Amino acid sequence: MTDRGELIYENYKATIEDLESYLDELQEKHGNLVSAINAVREYAEIDEDQGGLAPITDGIFVNATFHTDGFVINAGEGVLVDKSADEVVDLLEERIDDVETAIDQAQDELISIYNDVDAL
């Protein structure tokens, strides 16, 4: 392979690694969104004013009383908005659609690059 060919190959290799890393991030985000939908649906089924543990971070919880009359979401710029469970699930499903579109696009680009590398 010529120096130019090696340079082209190395550029493709770096792009492939970047795309694979991006795909991993997207798939993790997809899984987190699915988990969030399941959590919203579970919280929506809790009896009114039932107590339980609310996660703060991995392995850290706080005792809490859950009020199932709605959820509060961050709409950006520090603005909090009340939403029903169904509205939150709809919002999360829209995000899943966006992530799935991005996954499809990244996979298509990766396939295209693989084809280009095979043609070298």
C-alpha positions as CSV (number, residue, x, y, z in Angstrom):
1,M,0.0,0.0,0.0
2,T,1.3,3.5,-0.8
3,D,1.8,6.2,1.8
4,R,-1.3,7.9,0.4
5,G,-3.2,4.6,0.6
6,E,-2.1,4.1,4.2
7,L,-3.2,7.6,5.1
8,I,-6.6,7.0,3.6
9,Y,-6.9,3.7,5.4
10,E,-5.9,5.3,8.7
11,N,-8.5,8.1,8.2
12,Y,-11.2,5.5,7.5
13,K,-10.1,3.5,10.6
14,A,-10.4,6.6,12.8
15,T,-13.8,7.4,11.4
16,I,-15.0,3.8,11.9
17,E,-13.8,3.9,15.6
18,D,-15.6,7.2,16.1
19,L,-18.8,5.9,14.6
20,E,-18.7,2.7,16.6
21,S,-18.2,4.7,19.8
22,Y,-21.1,7.0,18.8
23,L,-23.3,4.0,18.2
24,D,-22.4,2.6,21.6
25,E,-23.4,5.9,23.2
26,L,-26.7,5.9,21.2
27,Q,-27.5,2.4,22.2
28,E,-26.8,3.2,25.8
29,K,-29.1,6.2,25.6
30,H,-31.8,4.1,24.0
31,G,-31.6,1.6,26.8
32,N,-31.8,4.4,29.4
33,L,-34.9,5.9,27.7
34,V,-36.6,2.5,27.7
35,S,-35.7,2.1,31.4
36,A,-37.1,5.6,32.1
37,I,-40.4,4.7,30.3
38,N,-40.7,1.6,32.5
39,A,-40.0,3.6,35.6
40,V,-42.6,6.2,34.8
41,R,-45.2,3.5,34.2
42,E,-44.3,1.8,37.5
43,Y,-44.5,5.1,39.5
44,A,-47.8,5.9,37.9
45,E,-49.2,2.6,39.3
46,I,-48.1,3.4,42.9
47,D,-51.0,3.9,45.3
48,E,-51.5,7.5,46.3
49,D,-49.0,8.8,48.9
50,Q,-47.2,5.5,49.1
51,G,-43.7,5.7,50.6
52,G,-40.6,4.1,49.1
53,L,-37.0,4.7,48.2
54,A,-36.2,7.2,45.5
55,P,-32.8,6.9,43.8
56,I,-30.4,9.8,44.1
57,T,-27.5,8.1,42.3
58,D,-26.1,4.6,41.9
59,G,-26.7,2.9,45.3
60,I,-27.9,6.0,47.1
61,F,-31.6,6.4,47.9
62,V,-33.8,8.7,50.0
63,N,-37.0,7.8,51.7
64,A,-39.8,9.5,49.9
65,T,-43.6,9.7,49.6
66,F,-44.7,9.5,46.1
67,H,-47.6,11.5,44.8
68,T,-48.9,10.0,41.6
69,D,-50.9,13.0,40.4
70,G,-48.1,13.8,37.9
71,F,-44.5,14.3,37.1
72,V,-42.3,17.3,36.8
73,I,-39.9,17.6,33.9
74,N,-37.2,20.1,33.2
75,A,-38.2,22.0,30.1
76,G,-34.9,23.8,29.9
77,E,-33.6,27.1,31.2
78,G,-34.5,26.0,34.8
79,V,-38.2,25.8,33.9
80,L,-40.1,22.9,35.5
81,V,-43.4,21.7,33.9
82,D,-46.0,19.4,35.3
83,K,-46.8,16.5,33.1
84,S,-49.0,13.4,33.4
85,A,-47.4,9.9,33.1
86,D,-48.8,9.5,29.6
87,E,-47.3,12.9,28.5
88,V,-43.9,11.9,29.9
89,V,-44.0,8.5,28.2
90,D,-44.9,10.3,24.9
91,L,-42.0,12.6,25.4
92,L,-39.6,9.7,26.1
93,E,-41.0,7.8,23.1
94,E,-40.3,10.8,20.8
95,R,-36.7,10.8,22.2
96,I,-36.4,7.1,21.4
97,D,-37.6,7.8,17.8
98,D,-34.8,10.4,17.5
99,V,-32.2,8.1,18.9
100,E,-33.3,5.3,16.6
101,T,-33.1,7.6,13.6
102,A,-29.6,8.6,14.6
103,I,-28.6,4.9,15.1
104,D,-29.9,4.1,11.6
105,Q,-28.0,7.0,10.1
106,A,-24.8,6.1,11.9
107,Q,-25.1,2.4,10.8
108,D,-25.7,3.5,7.2
109,E,-22.6,5.7,7.3
110,L,-20.6,2.9,8.8
111,I,-21.7,0.4,6.1
112,S,-20.8,3.0,3.5
113,I,-17.3,3.4,4.9
114,Y,-16.8,-0.4,5.2
115,N,-17.7,-0.6,1.5
116,D,-15.3,2.2,0.7
117,V,-12.5,0.4,2.6
118,D,-13.3,-2.9,0.8
119,A,-12.9,-1.0,-2.5
120,L,-9.4,0.2,-1.7
